[in-house]
Amino acid sequence: MSTALRRSIRSRSLAVLAVSALTAGSASAQGSAQFDQLVQSYVASRNFMGSVLVARGADVVFSKAYGFANVEWDIPNTPTTKFRIGSITKQFTAASILLLEERGKLKVEDPVSKHLADAPPAWNAVTIAHLLTHTSGIASFTGFPEYRSRQPFATSTEQIVSWFRDKPLEFQPGEKMNYSNSGYVLLGYIIERVTGDSYERFVQQNIFAPLGMKDSGYDSNSAIIRNRAAGYSPGPGGRVNAGFVHMSIPHAAGALYSTTEDLLRWEQGLFGGKLLSPASLQKMTTPGKNDYAFGVVVRTENGHKAIAHGGGIEGFNTSLVYLPDDRLTVVVLSNMNGPAADELTPKLAATALGLPVK
């Protein structure tokens, strides 16, 4: 082959590669523009501030932050801003229980009374699995009339359990599903009883550290936490600072904070086999009543299986969804109370999959 012919072929090959790269770049830019347009519609109506991430596998296809981490000082949100994640915490609690099961410390079929010797007689038929799936019948303390007056004060886990331990069950264990923050605080209490360690430390040492989640932790009202967002709620004249809740109270039901990037690490670690055995992951993601599994909701919509959970706590609303067959992760973390996070995740997922946005 002549040198001239080699050069000609090489030039044509480079031209094809350049066109391919340009086309891919244009498609990527177009996709980013679509994601951004969706989010901007909520930003424009002053219903959303926060951080958004869309990824296929480990590849981030869209990551952008909007609005302010602190409105009073005009400090912008960024992809590394830390947000309270509310009830997304529950899947970390569920994974902690499954880790303890793998280590022979408990079984999800165990009655609660096996690990809490002072459990009331009404809980004799309540198992750890009932707590994980919200089918225990134990009333949620966040729905009690006196809850608001208790919110601002530091409270031990034992004290929180005392708020609901003597209440009658709402139904027989396993009979129905009724979302219960009490059940997940009780799971945190069991983790502490079984390990002799705090819930905060257990999650940090057994989940966050192994998965490289350096920007996640148990939130605190007093600690200085770098890059943490302040929380806001809608008011009659616009945004207002959110109400106060002492972070000892949500505990294993909703006290963690994280970032969009760390939650991608979580999904990659959990579904990439870096944390749980295949059998444990199967347990965690097998739906029961009302499609609730262990700390996650598992549904199939438009032929796509989705494993998801949202969170809501003073000043923050969050949503995390993983589509295992598509290896798609969507995270929306907002430091503005409202429905935006829950509404945006399915729209962003549909856009990523090329489906109509409803």
Secondary structure, 3 states (H helix, E strand, C coil): CCHHHHHHHHHHHHHHHHHHHHHHHHHHHHHHHHHHHHHHHHHHCCCCCEEEEEEECCEEEEEEEECEEECCCCEECCCCCEEECHHHHHHHHHHHHHHHHHCCCCCCCCEHHHCCCCCCHHHCCCEHHHHHCCCCCCCCHHHCCCHHHHCCCCCCHHHHHHHHCCCCCCCCCCCCCCCCHHHHHHHHHHHHHHHCCCHHHHHHHHHHCCCCCCCCEECCCCCCCCCECCCEEEECCEEEECCCCCCCCCHHHHCEEECHHHHHHHHHHHHCCCCCCHHHHHHHCCCCHHHECCCCEEEEECCEEEEEEEEEECCEEEEEEEECCCCEEEEEEECECCCHHHHHHHHHHHHHHCCCCC
